[in-house]
Each structure stands twice: as structure tokens, then as C-alpha cells.
Amino acid sequence: MSETDLREVVTKITNLAKRLPERVLSVEKEYAQLATELSELKERLESLGKSPDSETDLDDGFVPLASDEVIKILAEDKRVAFAFSHSPIIESADFIQKLVDFVGSYSSNESIRDWVEGADCQVSRNHINGWEVGKVRLSLEFCPGKKSDRT
């Protein structure tokens, strides 16, 4: 390698070394910003009743629904269908009142069992696009179906 080539290489290395602290600071700032955003996203997940480390919070697959999530009742049972015949698509908070009215109007253990075990429905959740097929139960938790069942 000639002396000119060597000087050129040394100059390039020197210039890169001078800019290195600036680049490191830039990367550190980006990392700090990403860490902050990640922390905020984890807080949002927790506020939605979701653990950031798991798809569901309970062993049986049911997760709590937020009061503003929307439910579409898919009732094959005539008693369930009748209870929601005027409005099969309903927000979670309104669903609770409708369910209280429905359960109060029937003394049959069978109609109550439908809601304890889970009634077929679709849910439009805040963080998922489209309708997700599953079941709702009396404690108003949702068990997601297979990803292929989304409409």
C-alpha cells in the first residue's frame, strides 16, 4: 500500500471516529424513545385487562371485555335470540344491563346455564380488526376463537 493510500485510509478512519460519538448518542436517543413507547404500550395492554406476556389472563381462555368493546350475539337458542332480537350488536356495558333483564325474566336453570357456560357471539375488540368469533359468559369475558374464524 502506498503512502498516499495509507494517509487516505487514516483520514477516513479519523473522520469516522469523530462522527462515532454523535452516532452513538443518536442510537441511544432512539433506544430510549423505543423503551418509553414500549412501556406505554404495556400500560395500555394492562389497562385493557390483558397481560403483555400472554394472549389470555385465565386458564380457560376467557378474558375480560372493556365496557366499550362491541358484542354481536350469534344466538341459535331461541331464548337467547329473543333477548337480543331488537339489538344483536351491543356495547359491553349495555350488554350487562340487557343480560340482567334477560336472566331476571326467566326462572329456568337452563337459560341461566347458557350464560354461565358461554353463549356464541362475535366481538369487535379495540385492538383487533374485524369480528372475532367466540363465546360470552355471565362474567362478561371473551374466549377468542381460531384466527381463521375472524370475519
N, C-alpha and C positions, 0 to 999 in steps of 0.2 A: 504494500500500500504506500502510495507516495505521501510526502509531507503535506501537500495540498489536500489530498483526500482525508488524511488524518485530522487536519485542522477543521475541515468541513464537518466531519463526524463529531468532533469535540464540540464545535459550535452548536450543532443540532442537539446534542445531549445537554449542553448547558441551557439552551433555550427551553427544552422540555422540563428540565429540573426547576427552572424559575417558575414555570406555569403549574407545576405539580401541586404546591400548597393550595393554589386557587381552585384547582380541580377537586382536591380532597375536600376542601370546605364546601364546594358545591354539592358533592356526593353526600356529605354529612348533613347538609340542609335538606336535601331531598329525602334522605333516610328518616330524619326527624319528622318531616311532614307526613311521610307514609305511616310512621308509627302513630302519630296523632290521629290520622284518618282511620287506621285500623282500630284504635282504642274507641273512637266514636262509633264505628260500625258495631263493635262488640256491645257497647252500651245500648244501641238501638235494638240489637237482637235480644238482649236481656229484657228490655222494656216490652218487647213483643211476646215475652214468655218463652223464648227459645234460647237454649244453650248454644253458644257458638261452636261447641265441640261435638254436638250430636244433632241428628235430624229430629229426634223426639225427646221429650223430657220424661216420659213414663215408659215402663216396661212393655205395656200392651200396645204401644204405638199411638195413643191418643195424646193430643197436645191442646192446651187451652187456646181459645179463639179470642182475639181482641174484640171489643164491643163494636168496632166499625167494619169488621170483616163481613162479607155478604154470603148468605147461605141460599142455595136453591134446593128445595125439598124434592126428592125423587121418590114419591110415595106410591108403592104398588098396593099397600094396605089401604082399604077404603076409609078406615077411621082416621089414619094419618093424613090421607089426601084431603078429606073433608075439612080437617082443622086448618089446612093451609090453602083451601080452594080459591080464596079471594086474592091471595098473595103468596105464591110459591117461592118468590125471591124476596128475601128479607134480611135486614141487618141483624147481626148477632144480638144486640141489645133488645131490639123489638121481638126477636125470636123467643127470648126468655119469657116475656110477658105473654106471648101467644101460647107458649108451652104451658105456662101456669094455668091459663084459661082452659086449655085443652085437657090437661090432666085433671083439673077440678071438675070438668063436666062429665067425666067417665069414672065409674067406680070399679071397672073391670081391672083385675090384676094384669090381664093380658095386654091392655092398651098401655099401661104404665111400663110393663116389661119391655115393650118395643123401644121405649126411650132410655131405659136403663142399659139395655144391651146394645143399642145403636140403631138409628134409622138411616136408610140410604139417602144420600144427598150429594150435592156438589158445592164446593166453597170457592169463592174468589178471594184469595188472600192478598194482603198488602204487598207482599214481596214475591208473588208468583203471578205470571201472566196467564190469563185464561181461567177456566174452571177446572178444579181438581176433584175427582170422584172419590168418595169415601163414605163415612158414617158420622152422624152426630149423636151424642147421648146426653142424658139429663144434666150432667155436669158441664155441658156445652164445651166439649173437647172434640177435636177433629183428628181422624186417623187417615193420613194420606194413602191413596191407592197407588198402584203402579204408575210410573211416569208415563207409560204408554196409554193409560186411561184418561189422560188430560184432553179436554176438548177446547 
